[in-house]
């Protein structure tokens, strides 16, 4: 492979990683299947460019559209791991759904599914002289897998008996926290958002064991809940990351509340080995989307960690810790 070809491949792979990161951020804040499927359509469209057409066919429609004659469970996309690639639709080994195409086309089908649930099929078809290459197909696969996992989470969350709280800490789970933040945005209520990231928590678990780690998480949840106002929205976003929305509160005022959390945590503990937390705070007027607000808070939390941990950082202005 010539150097120019290597450079082009590297550029394309980097673009693929960047696209996948954008998909992760977009589906992270999506609260409906419609939102997620819109991300799927737009992201796959970005991946393939102008090389043909793409569509998503929901599972419930597979047996009623003209070129899908078999039962959905018989679709080869659901029976094969990875994509179904058709070089030419008039070849004997072509996907049956593409054979009626005239003139002949090339195509790629990929099931949107998890091990437990099927949602539908993404199908691309385009000219035979411009088939999708391996890098593009790999990008489509990654996008589809990310979307399938998010759809599964949303579908579980939409069921009447779906839990709203995190079972370990009793705080809102990530989906419920997302909904609460969207409600604030929908009601045009200004707010601040904080990311609370436990410092070196992987090492803490390694040193003290996961049972003590779970107790530390519960302790922090208790201290955090006790220090904020009743109207503030507190949730657990990830294993050792928590989020707080402060309605009608500036980032500076929210930072002062988090300083109280940090100070209270230093005095708490009992038989739980001491640990610290880094906080990042953003204001809802610092970004034009929920995704941007959360990212700004995450960046502030990362700055807090890089600045020595155990401190509160407001996006754009550092609040000194101890």
C-alpha positions as CSV (number, residue, x, y, z in Angstrom):
1,X,0.0,0.0,0.0
2,X,1.4,3.4,-1.0
3,X,1.9,6.1,1.6
4,X,-0.9,8.2,0.0
5,X,-3.3,5.2,0.3
6,X,-2.3,4.7,3.9
7,X,-2.9,8.4,4.7
8,X,-6.3,8.2,3.0
9,X,-7.2,5.1,5.0
10,X,-6.1,6.7,8.2
11,X,-8.2,9.8,7.5
12,X,-11.3,7.7,6.7
13,X,-10.8,5.6,9.9
14,X,-10.5,8.7,12.0
15,X,-13.7,10.1,10.4
16,X,-15.4,6.9,11.2
17,X,-14.4,7.1,14.9
18,X,-15.6,10.7,15.0
19,X,-18.9,9.8,13.4
20,X,-19.4,7.0,16.0
21,X,-18.7,9.4,18.8
22,X,-21.3,11.7,17.5
23,X,-23.8,8.9,17.3
24,X,-23.1,7.9,20.9
25,X,-23.7,11.5,22.1
26,X,-26.8,11.9,20.0
27,X,-28.5,8.6,21.2
28,X,-27.4,9.2,24.8
29,X,-29.9,12.1,25.1
30,X,-32.6,10.6,22.8
31,X,-35.7,9.7,24.8
32,X,-37.9,8.2,22.0
33,X,-37.5,5.5,19.4
34,X,-38.3,8.1,16.8
35,X,-35.4,10.3,17.9
36,X,-33.0,7.3,17.8
37,X,-34.2,6.2,14.4
38,X,-33.7,9.7,13.1
39,X,-30.1,9.5,14.3
40,X,-29.7,6.1,12.6
41,X,-31.0,7.5,9.3
42,X,-28.8,10.6,9.4
43,X,-25.7,8.9,10.6
44,X,-25.8,6.1,8.0
45,X,-26.5,8.7,5.4
46,X,-23.3,10.5,6.5
47,X,-21.4,7.3,6.4
48,X,-22.4,6.3,2.9
49,X,-22.5,9.8,1.4
50,X,-24.0,10.0,-2.1
51,X,-23.5,6.4,-3.0
52,X,-27.1,5.2,-3.1
53,X,-30.1,5.1,-0.9
54,X,-30.7,3.8,2.6
55,X,-33.9,2.9,4.4
56,X,-34.9,1.4,7.7
57,X,-37.7,-1.2,7.6
58,X,-39.3,-1.8,11.0
59,X,-39.8,-5.5,12.0
60,X,-43.6,-5.1,11.9
61,X,-43.4,-4.0,8.2
62,X,-41.1,-6.7,6.8
63,X,-44.0,-9.0,5.8
64,X,-46.2,-6.4,4.1
65,X,-43.9,-4.4,1.8
66,X,-43.8,-5.6,-1.8
67,X,-40.2,-6.9,-2.0
68,X,-40.3,-8.7,1.3
69,X,-42.2,-11.8,0.6
70,X,-41.1,-14.0,3.4
71,X,-41.9,-13.9,7.1
72,X,-39.7,-11.5,9.1
73,X,-38.1,-14.4,11.0
74,X,-36.9,-15.9,7.8
75,X,-35.0,-12.7,6.7
76,X,-31.3,-13.7,6.3
77,X,-30.3,-10.4,8.0
78,X,-31.6,-11.8,11.3
79,X,-30.0,-15.2,10.8
80,X,-26.5,-14.1,10.0
81,X,-24.0,-12.3,12.2
82,X,-22.8,-9.2,10.4
83,X,-24.0,-7.6,7.2
84,X,-25.5,-9.3,4.2
85,X,-23.6,-8.0,1.2
86,X,-24.9,-8.3,-2.4
87,X,-22.4,-7.5,-5.1
88,X,-25.0,-7.6,-7.9
89,X,-28.7,-8.1,-7.5
90,X,-28.9,-10.2,-10.6
91,X,-26.3,-12.8,-9.3
92,X,-27.5,-16.2,-8.2
93,X,-26.3,-15.5,-4.6
94,X,-28.0,-12.1,-4.3
95,X,-30.3,-11.2,-1.5
96,X,-33.8,-12.1,-2.6
97,X,-35.1,-8.7,-1.6
98,X,-32.8,-7.0,-4.2
99,X,-33.3,-9.4,-7.1
100,X,-36.3,-7.6,-8.6
101,X,-34.2,-4.4,-9.0
102,X,-33.8,-3.2,-12.5
103,X,-31.2,-2.2,-13.4
104,X,-29.1,-4.4,-11.1
105,X,-27.8,-2.9,-7.9
106,X,-25.4,-3.7,-5.2
107,X,-26.6,-3.7,-1.6
108,X,-25.9,-4.2,2.1
109,X,-28.5,-5.3,4.7
110,X,-27.9,-5.2,8.4
111,X,-30.3,-6.3,11.2
112,X,-31.0,-3.7,13.9
113,X,-31.2,-6.1,16.8
114,X,-29.8,-7.2,20.1
115,X,-29.6,-10.7,21.5
116,X,-33.1,-10.3,23.1
117,X,-35.0,-8.1,20.6
118,X,-35.4,-7.3,16.9
119,X,-36.3,-3.9,15.6
120,X,-35.9,-4.0,11.9
121,X,-33.4,-4.0,9.0
122,X,-31.3,-1.2,7.5
123,X,-30.9,-1.7,3.8
124,X,-28.6,0.2,1.4
125,X,-28.6,-0.2,-2.3
126,X,-26.7,1.6,-5.0
127,X,-25.0,1.3,-8.3
128,X,-22.9,-1.9,-9.0
129,X,-19.9,0.2,-9.9
130,X,-19.8,2.0,-6.6
131,X,-20.3,-0.7,-3.9
132,X,-19.7,0.1,-0.2
133,X,-16.1,-0.6,0.9
134,X,-15.2,-2.4,4.1
135,X,-14.5,0.8,6.0
136,X,-18.0,2.2,5.2
137,X,-19.7,-1.1,6.0
138,X,-17.9,-1.3,9.3
139,X,-19.1,2.2,10.1
140,X,-22.6,1.3,9.3
141,X,-22.4,-1.8,11.5
142,X,-21.1,0.2,14.4
143,X,-23.9,2.7,14.1
144,X,-26.5,0.0,13.9
145,X,-25.2,-1.8,17.0
146,X,-25.1,1.5,19.0
147,X,-28.7,2.3,17.9
148,X,-29.9,-1.2,18.6
149,X,-28.6,-1.1,22.2
150,X,-30.2,2.3,22.7
151,X,-33.6,1.2,21.3
152,X,-33.5,-1.8,23.7
153,X,-32.9,0.5,26.7
154,X,-35.7,2.8,25.6
155,X,-38.1,-0.1,25.0
156,X,-37.5,-1.4,28.5
157,X,-37.8,2.0,30.0
158,X,-41.2,2.6,28.2
159,X,-42.8,-0.4,29.9
160,X,-45.2,0.3,32.7
161,X,-43.2,-1.7,35.2
162,X,-39.9,-0.2,34.2
163,X,-37.8,1.0,37.1
164,X,-37.3,4.8,37.4
165,X,-34.6,4.5,40.0
166,X,-31.1,3.1,40.3
167,X,-31.3,-0.1,42.4
168,X,-28.0,0.5,44.2
169,X,-28.4,4.1,45.3
170,X,-32.2,4.8,45.0
171,X,-31.5,7.9,42.9
172,X,-33.1,8.4,39.5
173,X,-31.6,6.2,36.8
174,X,-30.1,7.8,33.7
175,X,-33.2,7.5,31.6
176,X,-35.3,9.2,34.2
177,X,-32.7,11.9,34.7
178,X,-32.7,12.6,31.0
179,X,-36.4,12.9,30.9
180,X,-36.4,15.3,33.8
181,X,-33.8,17.5,32.1
182,X,-35.8,17.4,28.9
183,X,-38.9,18.5,30.9
184,X,-36.9,21.6,32.1
185,X,-36.0,22.4,28.5
186,X,-39.5,21.9,27.3
187,X,-40.9,24.2,30.1
188,X,-38.2,26.8,29.2
189,X,-36.8,26.7,32.7
190,X,-33.1,27.8,32.9
191,X,-31.0,25.4,34.9
192,X,-27.4,24.4,35.7
193,X,-26.2,20.8,35.3
194,X,-23.4,19.1,37.3
195,X,-21.4,16.0,36.6
196,X,-20.1,14.4,39.8
197,X,-17.3,11.9,39.1
198,X,-15.7,9.9,41.8
199,X,-12.0,10.2,41.8
200,X,-9.9,7.1,40.9
201,X,-12.8,4.8,41.7
202,X,-11.5,1.9,39.8
203,X,-8.4,1.9,42.0
204,X,-10.7,2.3,45.0
205,X,-12.5,-0.9,44.1
206,X,-9.3,-2.7,43.5
207,X,-7.9,-1.6,46.9
208,X,-10.9,-2.1,49.0
209,X,-13.2,-4.5,47.2
210,X,-16.5,-4.0,45.3
211,X,-18.6,-4.4,48.5
212,X,-17.0,-1.3,50.0
213,X,-17.1,0.4,46.6
214,X,-20.9,-0.1,46.6
215,X,-21.2,1.3,50.1
216,X,-19.1,4.3,48.9
217,X,-21.5,4.9,46.1
218,X,-24.5,4.7,48.4
219,X,-22.8,7.1,50.9
220,X,-22.2,9.6,48.2
221,X,-25.8,9.4,46.9
222,X,-27.0,10.0,50.5
223,X,-24.7,13.0,51.0
224,X,-25.5,14.5,47.6
225,X,-29.3,14.1,48.1
226,X,-29.1,15.6,51.6
227,X,-27.1,18.7,50.5
228,X,-29.2,19.8,47.5
229,X,-32.7,21.3,47.5
230,X,-35.9,19.2,47.2
231,X,-36.6,20.5,43.7
232,X,-33.1,19.7,42.4
233,X,-33.0,16.5,40.2
234,X,-30.3,13.9,41.2
235,X,-29.5,10.8,39.3
236,X,-26.9,8.2,38.7
237,X,-25.6,8.4,35.1
238,X,-23.0,5.6,35.1
239,X,-21.1,3.4,37.5
240,X,-19.2,6.1,39.3
241,X,-20.8,9.2,37.7
242,X,-23.8,11.1,39.0
243,X,-25.7,14.1,37.6
244,X,-27.6,16.9,39.1
245,X,-29.9,19.4,37.5
246,X,-30.5,22.7,39.4
247,X,-33.6,24.4,38.1
248,X,-33.6,28.2,38.0
249,X,-30.1,28.2,39.4
250,X,-26.9,29.8,38.0
251,X,-23.8,27.7,37.6
252,X,-22.0,29.8,40.3
253,X,-24.8,29.1,42.8
254,X,-24.9,25.4,41.9
255,X,-21.1,25.3,42.4
256,X,-21.6,26.6,45.9
257,X,-24.1,23.9,46.7
258,X,-21.6,21.3,45.4
259,X,-18.9,22.7,47.6
260,X,-21.2,21.9,50.5
261,X,-21.5,18.4,49.1
262,X,-17.7,18.1,48.9
263,X,-17.2,19.4,52.5
264,X,-20.0,17.1,53.9
265,X,-18.4,14.1,52.2
266,X,-15.1,14.8,53.9
267,X,-16.8,14.6,57.3
268,X,-18.9,11.5,56.4
269,X,-17.8,8.0,56.0
270,X,-18.0,6.0,59.2
271,X,-16.5,2.6,58.2
272,X,-16.3,3.5,54.5
273,X,-12.8,4.3,53.4
274,X,-12.4,8.0,52.5
275,X,-12.8,9.0,48.8
276,X,-13.2,12.2,46.9
277,X,-15.3,13.5,44.0
278,X,-14.6,16.0,41.2
279,X,-17.4,18.2,40.0
280,X,-18.1,20.0,36.8
281,X,-20.9,22.5,36.3
282,X,-22.4,24.1,33.2
283,X,-25.2,26.6,32.7
284,X,-28.0,25.8,30.3
285,X,-27.3,29.0,28.4
286,X,-23.8,27.8,27.6
287,X,-25.0,25.4,24.9
288,X,-27.9,25.2,22.5
289,X,-28.7,21.6,23.2
290,X,-29.0,19.2,26.1
291,X,-26.2,17.2,24.6
292,X,-24.0,20.4,24.6
293,X,-24.9,21.3,28.2
294,X,-23.9,17.8,29.4
295,X,-20.7,17.8,27.4
296,X,-19.8,21.2,28.9
297,X,-20.3,19.8,32.4
298,X,-18.3,16.7,31.5
299,X,-15.4,18.9,30.3
300,X,-15.5,20.9,33.5
301,X,-15.3,17.7,35.5
302,X,-12.4,16.5,33.5
303,X,-10.6,19.8,34.2
304,X,-11.3,19.3,37.9
305,X,-9.7,15.9,37.8
306,X,-6.7,17.2,35.8
307,X,-6.3,20.1,38.2
308,X,-5.8,17.8,41.2
309,X,-9.2,16.2,41.8
310,X,-11.5,16.9,44.8
311,X,-12.8,20.2,43.6
312,X,-15.6,22.0,41.8
313,X,-15.0,23.6,38.4
314,X,-17.6,25.8,36.7
315,X,-17.3,25.7,32.9
316,X,-15.3,28.8,32.1
317,X,-14.4,29.5,35.7
318,X,-12.6,27.4,38.2
319,X,-13.9,27.1,41.8
320,X,-11.0,26.2,44.0
321,X,-11.1,23.1,46.0
322,X,-9.1,22.1,49.1
